[in-house]
Amino acid sequence: MSLENELRRERVSHLRLSGFTAVPAGTSVRDALGKMRAERNTVCLITQERSLAGIFTERDVLRRVVDAPGVLDGPIDRVMTADPISVGPEASAAVALGLMDKHHIRNLPVVDASGQIVGSMTHMAVIDWLASRYPVEVLNRPPEPERFPRKAEGG
């Protein structure tokens, strides 16, 4: 089976989704950043009545906050990306990767049918999946790619 077919069969819910910080709409940017820092997350999902309303990432900090320190005490709603693209947990990994590539996004919220946030998909979820599926090819890349190891290192 080809890698493309495997990614089409693999569901987002089977990948190791990243953690996220959640704050309600209206939270100050300063408080959201403090919570992100305390929880050691690089993505903050903004909720409104328990549904996903927006996303705010470390990249948004660089683009929208660093040069405008006056926004720190304003609501996160002003600097978040509203109504972010998201996928359901039953979407295929191929579809999710396609959305990430097409829209040039690094964090893809995963939301179930009831509107509950399940996690955040990043490229690392796919790399982890690839490493578990193809450990020799992914984890044992030799300095000279033409030379390919016959077995997993240490195995």
PyMOL commands that set and color helices and strands:
alter all, ss='L'
color gray80, all
select helices_A, chain A and resi 3-9+12-14+29-39+58-65+69-73+76-78+93-103+123-133+135-139
alter helices_A, ss='H'
color red, helices_A
select strands_A, chain A and resi 21-24+43-48+51-57+81-82+108-111+117-121
alter strands_A, ss='S'
color yellow, strands_A
deselect
rebuild
show_as cartoon
